[in-house]
Amino acid sequence: MVSAMESTEVRQQLLAAERGAAAPYIDYPPTPWWYFPSIGLWVAAMIGTFTWWRENAALFVGSMVILIVLEIAFVTWMRRRHGALPVPGKGTPPPEIAAVWRVYALTLSVIVLVVALGWWLGGVPVAAGLAFVLVTGGLVGYERRYARAAAAVRSRLA
Amino acid sequence: MIDGLDPIIHVPKRLAAMAILANAPDVSFRFLKDHLRLSDSDLSKQMSTLEAAGYVTANKDGRGRGASTTYRMTKDGRKAYEAHCAALRALLDGLPSTG
């Protein structure tokens, strides 16, 4: 049988665990203004490298390598800056955050389809332009939804 | 100590640290310190206990003032943390409502 004192302790332990589990998702530094266009530009550049796909293999591979190195450097910087950067599939996000991530995955699928359609109809320059606009705009929208969800989690666990 | 609970994780500071570590691939000393509101020495002590139990590993980058320490939860740590939380929930499910 669990005593009243122990029951209070159990509830406090579970709340401490829930607050701790939520911390990596809701305690994060402000996102710099240049983050959104930079990622949009990076995706557009990735697509843009396909201009050299058949014409110049060395330029194509070289550009890809530079962009991948930039991405690795950026993610490393993000992880250090955040201190506990959560990664999908590793851990259990609060339900409010999980809902935002589901919308993100769905939006990403739509963006991929629209960019692929643009590529098919207008070639690499159209696809790269679409990617820049849609990725930058999509990330701005995602950031706003994420901030609202994080505020809701903070309020629930306060 | 309530039956079924891990005595190492049961300490609130260590439970909160394990909860954070269960939700990020690696966690910096600074993040843990800021979130748990502990002094450097207290946090080091708590993390050393988790390390000695085989629940976390520590990784040091650099030397001197620029050095940083990050922690990562081990498989044993994850198992122990999940079992501890399951035991807590089972206990709570067996409790009468406080309404």
gemmi code that builds the backbone of each chain (N, CA, C; Angstrom):
import gemmi

chains = {
    "A": [
        ("MET", (0.848, -1.202, 0.000), (0.000, 0.000, 0.000), (0.889, 1.261, 0.000)),
        ("VAL", (0.521, 2.233, -0.799), (1.309, 3.450, -0.879), (0.691, 4.509, 0.012)),
        ("SER", (1.526, 5.112, 0.870), (0.994, 6.119, 1.798), (0.731, 7.435, 1.063)),
        ("ALA", (0.019, 8.347, 1.761), (-0.301, 9.648, 1.150), (0.980, 10.418, 0.841)),
        ("MET", (1.971, 10.306, 1.756), (3.234, 11.015, 1.546), (3.940, 10.472, 0.308)),
        ("GLU", (3.919, 9.112, 0.178), (4.568, 8.501, -0.975), (3.841, 8.857, -2.271)),
        ("SER", (2.503, 8.978, -2.199), (1.736, 9.303, -3.411), (2.115, 10.707, -3.905)),
        ("THR", (2.307, 11.632, -2.961), (2.731, 12.990, -3.337), (4.112, 12.928, -3.983)),
        ("GLU", (4.977, 12.077, -3.427), (6.329, 11.938, -3.953), (6.293, 11.377, -5.382)),
        ("VAL", (5.413, 10.390, -5.593), (5.298, 9.771, -6.927), (4.839, 10.809, -7.942)),
        ("ARG", (3.827, 11.600, -7.585), (3.321, 12.642, -8.491), (4.409, 13.672, -8.791)),
        ("GLN", (5.151, 14.052, -7.773), (6.228, 15.041, -7.970), (7.331, 14.483, -8.868)),
        ("GLN", (7.616, 13.194, -8.687), (8.648, 12.554, -9.523), (8.210, 12.539, -10.986)),
        ("LEU", (6.950, 12.174, -11.216), (6.447, 12.113, -12.602), (6.430, 13.502, -13.238)),
        ("LEU", (6.089, 14.517, -12.447), (6.080, 15.889, -12.979), (7.504, 16.343, -13.296)),
        ("ALA", (8.452, 15.980, -12.408), (9.862, 16.338, -12.651), (10.359, 15.667, -13.929)),
        ("ALA", (9.950, 14.407, -14.125), (10.361, 13.672, -15.324), (9.746, 14.316, -16.567)),
        ("GLU", (8.480, 14.711, -16.467), (7.811, 15.320, -17.634), (8.439, 16.670, -17.972)),
        ("ARG", (8.752, 17.460, -16.935), (9.394, 18.766, -17.164), (10.775, 18.589, -17.785)),
        ("GLY", (11.520, 17.619, -17.265), (12.852, 17.358, -17.803), (12.771, 16.890, -19.245)),
        ("ALA", (11.833, 15.982, -19.522), (11.689, 15.438, -20.877), (11.305, 16.531, -21.869)),
        ("ALA", (10.545, 17.514, -21.411), (10.099, 18.598, -22.303), (11.194, 19.634, -22.537)),
        ("ALA", (12.155, 19.724, -21.618), (13.168, 20.805, -21.670), (13.889, 20.926, -23.012)),
        ("PRO", (14.396, 19.829, -23.602), (15.097, 20.004, -24.887), (14.209, 20.603, -25.987)),
        ("TYR", (12.892, 20.420, -25.877), (11.973, 20.901, -26.910), (11.552, 22.357, -26.683)),
        ("ILE", (11.531, 22.767, -25.429), (10.958, 24.094, -25.159), (11.976, 25.133, -24.684)),
        ("ASP", (13.166, 24.696, -24.285), (14.211, 25.642, -23.876), (15.218, 25.745, -25.012)),
        ("TYR", (15.045, 26.754, -25.837), (15.953, 26.887, -26.981), (16.272, 28.356, -27.224)),
        ("PRO", (17.475, 28.620, -27.775), (17.844, 30.020, -28.022), (17.033, 30.609, -29.179)),
        ("PRO", (16.899, 31.931, -29.230), (16.131, 32.540, -30.328), (16.761, 32.223, -31.688)),
        ("THR", (15.893, 32.001, -32.671), (16.391, 31.669, -34.011), (16.833, 32.951, -34.712)),
        ("PRO", (18.092, 32.999, -35.213), (18.548, 34.231, -35.884), (17.770, 34.480, -37.180)),
        ("TRP", (17.609, 35.766, -37.555), (16.800, 36.135, -38.722), (17.309, 35.506, -40.008)),
        ("TRP", (18.648, 35.296, -40.098), (19.247, 34.804, -41.335), (19.056, 33.297, -41.530)),
        ("TYR", (18.560, 32.618, -40.482), (18.399, 31.159, -40.562), (17.470, 30.763, -41.716)),
        ("PHE", (16.324, 31.442, -41.818), (15.298, 31.034, -42.796), (15.777, 31.193, -44.247)),
        ("PRO", (16.260, 32.417, -44.649), (16.736, 32.532, -46.037), (17.975, 31.678, -46.313)),
        ("SER", (18.794, 31.449, -45.269), (20.014, 30.646, -45.488), (19.657, 29.206, -45.846)),
        ("ILE", (18.693, 28.657, -45.121), (18.293, 27.268, -45.418), (17.615, 27.215, -46.792)),
        ("GLY", (16.788, 28.225, -47.078), (16.139, 28.299, -48.395), (17.188, 28.359, -49.501)),
        ("LEU", (18.212, 29.185, -49.262), (19.298, 29.344, -50.242), (20.094, 28.044, -50.396)),
        ("TRP", (20.308, 27.364, -49.274), (21.068, 26.099, -49.300), (20.326, 25.056, -50.142)),
        ("VAL", (19.022, 24.935, -49.927), (18.236, 23.951, -50.692), (18.234, 24.337, -52.182)),
        ("ALA", (18.071, 25.646, -52.453), (18.084, 26.121, -53.842), (19.442, 25.827, -54.486)),
        ("ALA", (20.516, 26.018, -53.710), (21.861, 25.755, -54.238), (22.047, 24.265, -54.532)),
        ("MET", (21.511, 23.412, -53.641), (21.588, 21.955, -53.860), (20.947, 21.599, -55.207)),
        ("ILE", (19.789, 22.201, -55.448), (19.088, 21.935, -56.715), (19.876, 22.555, -57.869)),
        ("GLY", (20.398, 23.764, -57.622), (21.152, 24.476, -58.651), (22.372, 23.712, -59.143)),
        ("THR", (22.988, 22.916, -58.273), (24.188, 22.168, -58.689), (23.872, 21.207, -59.837)),
        ("PHE", (22.597, 20.837, -59.962), (22.213, 19.901, -61.032), (22.325, 20.532, -62.426)),
        ("THR", (22.580, 21.851, -62.456), (22.845, 22.517, -63.739), (24.070, 21.871, -64.396)),
        ("TRP", (25.014, 21.453, -63.527), (26.279, 20.881, -64.038), (26.255, 19.347, -64.064)),
        ("TRP", (25.097, 18.777, -63.804), (24.949, 17.315, -63.688), (25.616, 16.576, -64.851)),
        ("ARG", (25.327, 17.013, -66.065), (25.896, 16.321, -67.232), (27.071, 17.077, -67.857)),
        ("GLU", (27.088, 18.421, -67.688), (28.103, 19.243, -68.351), (29.481, 19.152, -67.677)),
        ("ASN", (29.492, 19.151, -66.342), (30.784, 19.213, -65.651), (30.689, 18.433, -64.330)),
        ("ALA", (31.117, 17.169, -64.394), (30.990, 16.271, -63.230), (31.799, 16.797, -62.037)),
        ("ALA", (32.994, 17.328, -62.308), (33.865, 17.798, -61.213), (33.210, 18.977, -60.477)),
        ("LEU", (32.642, 19.896, -61.244), (31.971, 21.056, -60.650), (30.734, 20.617, -59.861)),
        ("PHE", (30.000, 19.654, -60.422), (28.801, 19.141, -59.762), (29.165, 18.500, -58.415)),
        ("VAL", (30.129, 17.569, -58.454), (30.513, 16.862, -57.220), (31.151, 17.849, -56.221)),
        ("GLY", (32.005, 18.742, -56.730), (32.660, 19.717, -55.858), (31.651, 20.602, -55.133)),
        ("SER", (30.646, 21.082, -55.878), (29.612, 21.941, -55.267), (28.820, 21.171, -54.212)),
        ("MET", (28.498, 19.910, -54.543), (27.753, 19.065, -53.597), (28.544, 18.888, -52.297)),
        ("VAL", (29.837, 18.600, -52.441), (30.683, 18.366, -51.258), (30.726, 19.631, -50.400)),
        ("ILE", (30.908, 20.796, -51.054), (30.962, 22.067, -50.303), (29.644, 22.282, -49.538)),
        ("LEU", (28.526, 22.020, -50.213), (27.215, 22.231, -49.562), (27.001, 21.255, -48.408)),
        ("ILE", (27.459, 20.009, -48.571), (27.300, 19.021, -47.489), (28.188, 19.392, -46.296)),
        ("VAL", (29.411, 19.860, -46.575), (30.310, 20.289, -45.482), (29.691, 21.476, -44.738)),
        ("LEU", (29.111, 22.418, -45.509), (28.434, 23.567, -44.891), (27.292, 23.107, -43.983)),
        ("GLU", (26.531, 22.125, -44.448), (25.395, 21.600, -43.683), (25.871, 20.964, -42.376)),
        ("ILE", (26.946, 20.159, -42.473), (27.485, 19.501, -41.268), (27.967, 20.568, -40.274)),
        ("ALA", (28.670, 21.592, -40.788), (29.173, 22.667, -39.918), (28.003, 23.397, -39.255)),
        ("PHE", (26.935, 23.625, -40.020), (25.762, 24.337, -39.495), (25.060, 23.522, -38.392)),
        ("VAL", (24.886, 22.223, -38.643), (24.209, 21.370, -37.647), (25.051, 21.279, -36.368)),
        ("THR", (26.382, 21.176, -36.547), (27.278, 21.125, -35.377), (27.140, 22.411, -34.557)),
        ("TRP", (27.103, 23.551, -35.253), (26.955, 24.842, -34.574), (25.599, 24.911, -33.833)),
        ("MET", (24.545, 24.438, -34.517), (23.198, 24.434, -33.905), (23.181, 23.580, -32.635)),
        ("ARG", (23.799, 22.400, -32.707), (23.801, 21.488, -31.554), (24.540, 22.111, -30.376)),
        ("ARG", (25.669, 22.752, -30.656), (26.447, 23.387, -29.578), (25.690, 24.572, -28.988)),
        ("ARG", (25.043, 25.320, -29.862), (24.343, 26.528, -29.418), (23.138, 26.156, -28.553)),
        ("HIS", (22.399, 25.122, -28.964), (21.204, 24.704, -28.232), (21.588, 23.999, -26.930)),
        ("GLY", (22.516, 23.071, -27.017), (22.948, 22.337, -25.824), (22.235, 21.024, -25.628)),
        ("ALA", (21.049, 20.852, -26.220), (20.304, 19.583, -26.093), (19.331, 19.504, -27.270)),
        ("LEU", (19.886, 19.597, -28.468), (19.021, 19.664, -29.659), (18.260, 18.354, -29.855)),
        ("PRO", (16.921, 18.415, -29.799), (16.166, 17.171, -29.992), (16.167, 16.734, -31.454)),
        ("VAL", (16.075, 15.441, -31.664), (16.089, 14.875, -33.017), (14.871, 13.957, -33.141)),
        ("PRO", (14.095, 14.091, -34.239), (12.930, 13.203, -34.382), (13.358, 11.733, -34.298)),
        ("GLY", (12.577, 10.935, -33.580), (12.880, 9.515, -33.442), (13.732, 9.193, -32.221)),
        ("LYS", (14.233, 10.234, -31.569), (15.060, 10.043, -30.372), (14.378, 10.762, -29.218)),
        ("GLY", (13.598, 10.014, -28.455), (12.875, 10.631, -27.361), (11.385, 10.763, -27.676)),
        ("THR", (10.678, 11.326, -26.713), (9.232, 11.473, -26.861), (8.869, 12.938, -26.709)),
        ("PRO", (8.576, 13.633, -27.814), (8.228, 15.057, -27.679), (6.876, 15.243, -26.992)),
        ("PRO", (6.683, 16.373, -26.327), (5.347, 16.663, -25.769), (4.326, 16.640, -26.914)),
        ("PRO", (3.068, 16.262, -26.631), (2.067, 16.130, -27.710), (1.911, 17.398, -28.549)),
        ("GLU", (2.037, 18.571, -27.925), (1.904, 19.840, -28.661), (2.992, 19.957, -29.743)),
        ("ILE", (4.218, 19.552, -29.379), (5.351, 19.623, -30.312), (5.215, 18.527, -31.373)),
        ("ALA", (4.784, 17.340, -30.952), (4.622, 16.221, -31.899), (3.638, 16.603, -33.008)),
        ("ALA", (2.587, 17.341, -32.632), (1.580, 17.771, -33.626), (2.215, 18.717, -34.643)),
        ("VAL", (3.079, 19.631, -34.163), (3.759, 20.569, -35.073), (4.698, 19.800, -36.006)),
        ("TRP", (5.377, 18.800, -35.472), (6.293, 18.000, -36.296), (5.541, 17.237, -37.385)),
        ("ARG", (4.327, 16.770, -37.059), (3.531, 16.048, -38.066), (3.164, 16.994, -39.217)),
        ("VAL", (2.763, 18.226, -38.874), (2.422, 19.220, -39.905), (3.673, 19.544, -40.737)),
        ("TYR", (4.823, 19.626, -40.072), (6.096, 19.916, -40.751), (6.372, 18.829, -41.803)),
        ("ALA", (6.232, 17.559, -41.403), (6.505, 16.440, -42.324), (5.559, 16.488, -43.520)),
        ("LEU", (4.299, 16.802, -43.239), (3.290, 16.875, -44.304), (3.609, 18.035, -45.264)),
        ("THR", (3.951, 19.199, -44.684), (4.282, 20.382, -45.496), (5.515, 20.115, -46.353)),
        ("LEU", (6.490, 19.432, -45.760), (7.723, 19.113, -46.486), (7.410, 18.241, -47.709)),
        ("SER", (6.507, 17.270, -47.522), (6.124, 16.390, -48.641), (5.494, 17.217, -49.762)),
        ("VAL", (4.635, 18.174, -49.384), (3.972, 19.019, -50.387), (5.021, 19.865, -51.121)),
        ("ILE", (5.969, 20.435, -50.363), (7.021, 21.272, -50.976), (7.846, 20.439, -51.970)),
        ("VAL", (8.186, 19.213, -51.568), (8.966, 18.336, -52.461), (8.196, 18.099, -53.763)),
        ("LEU", (6.901, 17.849, -53.640), (6.070, 17.596, -54.828), (5.997, 18.827, -55.736)),
        ("VAL", (5.784, 20.003, -55.131), (5.673, 21.250, -55.919), (7.001, 21.551, -56.618)),
        ("VAL", (8.123, 21.375, -55.890), (9.442, 21.642, -56.484), (9.712, 20.644, -57.620)),
        ("ALA", (9.336, 19.384, -57.402), (9.535, 18.361, -58.450), (8.720, 18.719, -59.695)),
        ("LEU", (7.516, 19.220, -59.465), (6.643, 19.619, -60.589), (7.266, 20.806, -61.341)),
        ("GLY", (7.784, 21.761, -60.562), (8.456, 22.920, -61.146), (9.672, 22.508, -61.962)),
        ("TRP", (10.408, 21.537, -61.444), (11.597, 21.020, -62.133), (11.192, 20.400, -63.473)),
        ("TRP", (10.129, 19.612, -63.413), (9.644, 18.898, -64.611), (9.158, 19.876, -65.681)),
        ("LEU", (8.468, 20.929, -65.228), (7.880, 21.885, -66.176), (8.872, 22.971, -66.619)),
        ("GLY", (9.713, 23.425, -65.689), (10.552, 24.587, -66.006), (12.044, 24.379, -65.866)),
        ("GLY", (12.448, 23.201, -65.427), (13.875, 22.910, -65.281), (14.459, 23.363, -63.944)),
        ("VAL", (15.780, 23.277, -63.873), (16.495, 23.542, -62.609), (16.271, 24.966, -62.078)),
        ("PRO", (16.368, 26.021, -62.918), (16.201, 27.383, -62.356), (14.832, 27.585, -61.692)),
        ("VAL", (13.781, 27.057, -62.309), (12.432, 27.195, -61.731), (12.349, 26.426, -60.409)),
        ("ALA", (12.878, 25.186, -60.415), (12.840, 24.364, -59.193), (13.628, 25.036, -58.065)),
        ("ALA", (14.791, 25.581, -58.391), (15.623, 26.237, -57.367), (14.909, 27.474, -56.809)),
        ("GLY", (14.286, 28.260, -57.690), (13.551, 29.452, -57.251), (12.375, 29.076, -56.360)),
        ("LEU", (11.630, 28.066, -56.786), (10.495, 27.594, -55.981), (10.967, 27.088, -54.616)),
        ("ALA", (12.053, 26.325, -54.636), (12.577, 25.768, -53.379), (12.956, 26.887, -52.417)),
        ("PHE", (13.626, 27.933, -52.928), (14.035, 29.034, -52.062), (12.813, 29.683, -51.389)),
        ("VAL", (11.809, 30.001, -52.214), (10.620, 30.686, -51.681), (9.842, 29.785, -50.717)),
        ("LEU", (9.585, 28.539, -51.138), (8.753, 27.646, -50.324), (9.460, 27.209, -49.036)),
        ("VAL", (10.753, 26.901, -49.120), (11.482, 26.467, -47.914), (11.602, 27.634, -46.923)),
        ("THR", (11.963, 28.821, -47.439), (12.095, 29.981, -46.536), (10.744, 30.290, -45.874)),
        ("GLY", (9.697, 30.365, -46.686), (8.363, 30.662, -46.145), (7.874, 29.561, -45.217)),
        ("GLY", (8.114, 28.314, -45.627), (7.684, 27.167, -44.804), (8.362, 27.174, -43.451)),
        ("LEU", (9.645, 27.518, -43.422), (10.364, 27.541, -42.143), (9.887, 28.678, -41.245)),
        ("VAL", (9.565, 29.812, -41.848), (9.033, 30.929, -41.049), (7.711, 30.497, -40.385)),
        ("GLY", (6.838, 29.844, -41.163), (5.556, 29.360, -40.624), (5.771, 28.307, -39.550)),
        ("TYR", (6.702, 27.392, -39.804), (6.999, 26.331, -38.836), (7.504, 26.923, -37.524)),
        ("GLU", (8.398, 27.910, -37.633), (8.969, 28.545, -36.441), (7.864, 29.172, -35.575)),
        ("ARG", (6.894, 29.832, -36.239), (5.804, 30.479, -35.491), (4.927, 29.435, -34.794)),
        ("ARG", (4.590, 28.347, -35.521), (3.757, 27.286, -34.924), (4.510, 26.626, -33.768)),
        ("TYR", (5.815, 26.399, -33.968), (6.626, 25.747, -32.935), (6.676, 26.615, -31.672)),
        ("ALA", (6.870, 27.917, -31.862), (6.948, 28.829, -30.706), (5.634, 28.803, -29.911)),
        ("ARG", (4.491, 28.778, -30.642), (3.178, 28.717, -29.951), (3.041, 27.405, -29.182)),
        ("ALA", (3.454, 26.290, -29.802), (3.359, 24.973, -29.153), (4.262, 24.923, -27.921)),
        ("ALA", (5.480, 25.469, -28.038), (6.416, 25.473, -26.909), (5.849, 26.297, -25.752)),
        ("ALA", (5.208, 27.427, -26.087), (4.597, 28.270, -25.042), (3.464, 27.507, -24.350)),
        ("ALA", (2.701, 26.728, -25.126), (1.599, 25.946, -24.550), (2.144, 24.870, -23.607)),
        ("VAL", (3.260, 24.245, -23.977), (3.868, 23.212, -23.114), (4.365, 23.863, -21.820)),
        ("ARG", (5.050, 25.014, -21.965), (5.564, 25.726, -20.774), (4.427, 26.058, -19.818)),
        ("SER", (3.333, 26.522, -20.398), (2.188, 26.911, -19.571), (1.570, 25.681, -18.885)),
        ("ARG", (1.465, 24.578, -19.599), (0.881, 23.352, -19.027), (1.733, 22.807, -17.882)),
        ("LEU", (3.052, 22.897, -18.027), (3.938, 22.297, -17.019), (4.374, 23.282, -15.924)),
        ("ALA", (3.885, 24.516, -16.008), (4.308, 25.542, -15.020), (3.792, 25.202, -13.625)),
    ],
    "B": [
        ("MET", (12.284, 3.924, 0.434), (12.274, 3.721, -1.022), (11.097, 2.834, -1.428)),
        ("ILE", (10.321, 3.285, -2.409), (9.186, 2.520, -2.907), (9.716, 1.389, -3.789)),
        ("ASP", (9.119, 0.206, -3.650), (9.557, -0.964, -4.424), (9.485, -0.701, -5.932)),
        ("GLY", (10.449, -1.239, -6.668), (10.433, -1.157, -8.136), (11.096, 0.073, -8.688)),
        ("LEU", (11.491, 0.978, -7.811), (12.121, 2.211, -8.298), (13.646, 2.100, -8.209)),
        ("ASP", (14.313, 2.740, -9.156), (15.771, 2.706, -9.209), (16.322, 3.722, -8.215)),
        ("PRO", (17.098, 3.265, -7.222), (17.573, 4.207, -6.189), (18.499, 5.295, -6.743)),
        ("ILE", (19.168, 5.008, -7.858), (20.079, 6.022, -8.425), (19.276, 7.113, -9.133)),
        ("ILE", (18.258, 6.702, -9.896), (17.449, 7.678, -10.651), (16.421, 8.362, -9.753)),
        ("HIS", (16.115, 7.742, -8.628), (15.041, 8.258, -7.772), (15.315, 9.672, -7.248)),
        ("VAL", (16.584, 10.027, -7.099), (16.930, 11.378, -6.624), (16.417, 12.394, -7.659)),
        ("PRO", (15.570, 13.386, -7.263), (14.920, 14.283, -8.237), (15.857, 14.930, -9.248)),
        ("LYS", (17.040, 15.393, -8.789), (17.980, 16.048, -9.718), (18.427, 15.066, -10.796)),
        ("ARG", (18.669, 13.824, -10.383), (19.149, 12.827, -11.359), (18.021, 12.364, -12.271)),
        ("LEU", (16.810, 12.300, -11.733), (15.652, 11.920, -12.570), (15.449, 12.961, -13.667)),
        ("ALA", (15.509, 14.245, -13.283), (15.322, 15.319, -14.276), (16.436, 15.279, -15.322)),
        ("ALA", (17.675, 15.015, -14.868), (18.804, 14.928, -15.815), (18.579, 13.765, -16.789)),
        ("MET", (18.130, 12.633, -16.273), (17.887, 11.462, -17.135), (16.755, 11.747, -18.123)),
        ("ALA", (15.739, 12.482, -17.667), (14.606, 12.827, -18.552), (15.088, 13.696, -19.713)),
        ("ILE", (15.980, 14.632, -19.426), (16.542, 15.488, -20.490), (17.368, 14.630, -21.448)),
        ("LEU", (18.229, 13.793, -20.875), (19.125, 12.963, -21.703), (18.356, 11.964, -22.571)),
        ("ALA", (17.164, 11.586, -22.129), (16.352, 10.630, -22.904), (15.737, 11.291, -24.140)),
        ("ASN", (15.849, 12.632, -24.225), (15.170, 13.344, -25.311), (16.096, 14.146, -26.222)),
        ("ALA", (17.386, 13.899, -26.126), (18.347, 14.544, -27.036), (19.540, 13.604, -27.180)),
        ("PRO", (20.124, 13.525, -28.369), (21.249, 12.600, -28.556), (22.422, 12.901, -27.636)),
        ("ASP", (22.703, 14.196, -27.434), (23.711, 14.570, -26.442), (23.321, 15.917, -25.820)),
        ("VAL", (23.726, 16.069, -24.568), (23.303, 17.247, -23.797), (24.539, 17.880, -23.157)),
        ("SER", (24.636, 19.206, -23.287), (25.809, 19.896, -22.737), (25.673, 20.088, -21.225)),
        ("PHE", (26.824, 20.206, -20.590), (26.884, 20.476, -19.149), (26.102, 21.760, -18.844)),
        ("ARG", (26.302, 22.780, -19.710), (25.655, 24.078, -19.492), (24.120, 23.964, -19.537)),
        ("PHE", (23.599, 23.189, -20.498), (22.143, 23.040, -20.596), (21.602, 22.398, -19.313)),
        ("LEU", (22.278, 21.336, -18.865), (21.830, 20.646, -17.645), (21.902, 21.601, -16.447)),
        ("LYS", (22.989, 22.344, -16.370), (23.193, 23.276, -15.245), (22.094, 24.346, -15.227)),
        ("ASP", (21.815, 24.929, -16.397), (20.804, 25.993, -16.485), (19.415, 25.443, -16.176)),
        ("HIS", (19.107, 24.259, -16.714), (17.755, 23.723, -16.531), (17.531, 23.210, -15.114)),
        ("LEU", (18.535, 22.539, -14.550), (18.372, 21.942, -13.218), (18.682, 22.942, -12.104)),
        ("ARG", (19.247, 24.080, -12.493), (19.623, 25.135, -11.532), (20.516, 24.580, -10.418)),
        ("LEU", (21.605, 23.953, -10.854), (22.562, 23.388, -9.898), (23.897, 24.100, -10.045)),
        ("SER", (24.707, 24.024, -8.993), (26.070, 24.576, -9.090), (26.901, 23.594, -9.914)),
        ("ASP", (28.040, 24.077, -10.416), (28.937, 23.209, -11.202), (29.298, 21.946, -10.419)),
        ("SER", (29.652, 22.149, -9.147), (30.128, 21.002, -8.363), (28.998, 20.003, -8.093)),
        ("ASP", (27.793, 20.514, -7.814), (26.667, 19.601, -7.550), (26.304, 18.814, -8.816)),
        ("LEU", (26.268, 19.522, -9.946), (25.930, 18.824, -11.195), (26.995, 17.775, -11.526)),
        ("SER", (28.259, 18.130, -11.345), (29.345, 17.166, -11.605), (29.165, 15.927, -10.747)),
        ("LYS", (28.798, 16.157, -9.483), (28.626, 15.036, -8.547), (27.475, 14.124, -9.011)),
        ("GLN", (26.355, 14.751, -9.391), (25.179, 13.959, -9.819), (25.492, 13.177, -11.109)),
        ("MET", (26.187, 13.839, -12.031), (26.491, 13.188, -13.314), (27.534, 12.082, -13.124)),
        ("SER", (28.452, 12.276, -12.173), (29.442, 11.226, -11.887), (28.750, 9.971, -11.352)),
        ("THR", (27.716, 10.176, -10.538), (26.973, 9.034, -9.993), (26.290, 8.266, -11.127)),
        ("LEU", (25.687, 9.023, -12.074), (25.013, 8.371, -13.220), (26.048, 7.670, -14.115)),
        ("GLU", (27.212, 8.297, -14.241), (28.286, 7.712, -15.056), (28.792, 6.420, -14.411)),
        ("ALA", (28.988, 6.455, -13.103), (29.485, 5.277, -12.383), (28.499, 4.114, -12.478)),
        ("ALA", (27.206, 4.442, -12.576), (26.177, 3.395, -12.696), (26.091, 2.856, -14.131)),
        ("GLY", (26.804, 3.499, -15.051), (26.764, 3.064, -16.458), (25.551, 3.594, -17.189)),
        ("TYR", (24.907, 4.632, -16.647), (23.692, 5.184, -17.256), (23.986, 6.299, -18.262)),
        ("VAL", (25.132, 6.954, -18.105), (25.517, 8.012, -19.060), (27.012, 7.912, -19.370)),
        ("THR", (27.389, 8.488, -20.512), (28.818, 8.633, -20.821), (29.086, 10.132, -20.979)),
        ("ALA", (30.298, 10.530, -20.630), (30.678, 11.952, -20.755), (31.730, 12.088, -21.842)),
        ("ASN", (31.668, 13.204, -22.559), (32.657, 13.473, -23.603), (33.154, 14.909, -23.442)),
        ("LYS", (34.488, 15.058, -23.336), (35.058, 16.408, -23.167), (35.671, 16.867, -24.467)),
        ("ASP", (35.329, 18.104, -24.847), (35.867, 18.717, -26.061), (36.764, 19.875, -25.659)),
        ("GLY", (37.981, 19.887, -26.128), (38.873, 21.014, -25.879), (39.462, 21.016, -24.480)),
        ("ARG", (40.203, 22.094, -24.196), (40.886, 22.252, -22.902), (40.708, 23.676, -22.401)),
        ("GLY", (40.926, 23.864, -21.113), (40.899, 25.207, -20.519), (39.507, 25.818, -20.512)),
        ("ARG", (39.458, 27.148, -20.669), (38.187, 27.889, -20.543), (37.194, 27.545, -21.636)),
        ("GLY", (37.709, 27.186, -22.811), (36.816, 26.875, -23.938), (36.306, 25.441, -23.923)),
        ("ALA", (36.751, 24.655, -22.952), (36.381, 23.235, -22.929), (34.889, 23.070, -22.652)),
        ("SER", (34.304, 22.032, -23.239), (32.890, 21.770, -22.955), (32.690, 20.265, -22.772)),
        ("THR", (31.758, 19.939, -21.891), (31.452, 18.533, -21.620), (30.032, 18.251, -22.091)),
        ("THR", (29.871, 17.146, -22.805), (28.521, 16.723, -23.190), (28.280, 15.319, -22.638)),
        ("TYR", (27.007, 15.029, -22.383), (26.624, 13.728, -21.838), (25.681, 13.029, -22.805)),
        ("ARG", (25.754, 11.718, -22.782), (24.918, 10.898, -23.658), (24.375, 9.740, -22.812)),
        ("MET", (23.109, 9.416, -23.007), (22.512, 8.308, -22.252), (22.912, 6.973, -22.899)),
        ("THR", (23.255, 5.996, -22.065), (23.604, 4.670, -22.594), (22.328, 3.826, -22.755)),
        ("LYS", (22.467, 2.662, -23.394), (21.306, 1.764, -23.532), (20.814, 1.318, -22.160)),
        ("ASP", (21.762, 1.004, -21.265), (21.379, 0.596, -19.901), (20.662, 1.741, -19.186)),
        ("GLY", (21.158, 2.950, -19.424), (20.536, 4.126, -18.813), (19.105, 4.302, -19.289)),
        ("ARG", (18.897, 4.125, -20.604), (17.550, 4.278, -21.158), (16.601, 3.230, -20.564)),
        ("LYS", (17.103, 1.984, -20.485), (16.289, 0.902, -19.925), (15.908, 1.217, -18.482)),
        ("ALA", (16.910, 1.642, -17.703), (16.674, 1.939, -16.287), (15.697, 3.102, -16.130)),
        ("TYR", (15.866, 4.138, -16.973), (14.997, 5.317, -16.895), (13.550, 4.938, -17.251)),
        ("GLU", (13.401, 4.163, -18.338), (12.042, 3.777, -18.754), (11.376, 2.873, -17.707)),
        ("ALA", (12.185, 1.970, -17.114), (11.634, 1.078, -16.074), (11.219, 1.896, -14.851)),
        ("HIS", (12.028, 2.892, -14.503), (11.735, 3.745, -13.347), (10.420, 4.516, -13.574)),
        ("CYS", (10.292, 5.091, -14.777), (9.069, 5.855, -15.085), (7.851, 4.930, -15.122)),
        ("ALA", (8.027, 3.716, -15.667), (6.913, 2.763, -15.711), (6.492, 2.379, -14.297)),
        ("ALA", (7.472, 2.211, -13.410), (7.162, 1.864, -12.012), (6.406, 3.014, -11.336)),
        ("LEU", (6.825, 4.253, -11.634), (6.134, 5.426, -11.058), (4.681, 5.479, -11.531)),
        ("ARG", (4.490, 5.260, -12.856), (3.115, 5.316, -13.407), (2.261, 4.195, -12.840)),
        ("ALA", (2.867, 2.996, -12.672), (2.121, 1.859, -12.118), (1.689, 2.175, -10.692)),
        ("LEU", (2.577, 2.816, -9.948), (2.247, 3.198, -8.568), (1.098, 4.200, -8.546)),
        ("LEU", (1.181, 5.165, -9.459), (0.159, 6.213, -9.512), (-1.200, 5.629, -9.932)),
        ("ASP", (-1.158, 4.678, -10.866), (-2.412, 4.031, -11.309), (-3.084, 3.294, -10.156)),
        ("GLY", (-2.274, 2.825, -9.206), (-2.817, 2.076, -8.082), (-3.270, 2.951, -6.933)),
        ("LEU", (-3.081, 4.267, -7.095), (-3.440, 5.180, -6.004), (-4.883, 5.658, -6.110)),
        ("PRO", (-5.557, 5.899, -4.951), (-6.893, 6.492, -5.021), (-6.790, 7.936, -5.505)),
        ("SER", (-7.828, 8.425, -6.219), (-7.811, 9.795, -6.726), (-7.824, 10.784, -5.572)),
        ("THR", (-7.038, 11.859, -5.709), (-7.006, 12.870, -4.639), (-8.037, 13.964, -4.900)),
        ("GLY", (-8.703, 13.880, -6.101), (-9.757, 14.796, -6.479), (-9.480, 16.176, -6.094)),
    ],
}
model = gemmi.Model(1)
for chain_id, residues in chains.items():
    chain = gemmi.Chain(chain_id)
    for i, (resn, *xyz) in enumerate(residues, 1):
        res = gemmi.Residue()
        res.name, res.seqid = resn, gemmi.SeqId(i, " ")
        for name, pos in zip(("N", "CA", "C"), xyz):
            atom = gemmi.Atom()
            atom.name, atom.element = name, gemmi.Element(name[0])
            atom.pos, atom.b_iso = gemmi.Position(*pos), 0.0
            res.add_atom(atom)
        chain.add_residue(res)
    model.add_chain(chain)
structure = gemmi.Structure()
structure.add_model(model)
structure.setup_entities()
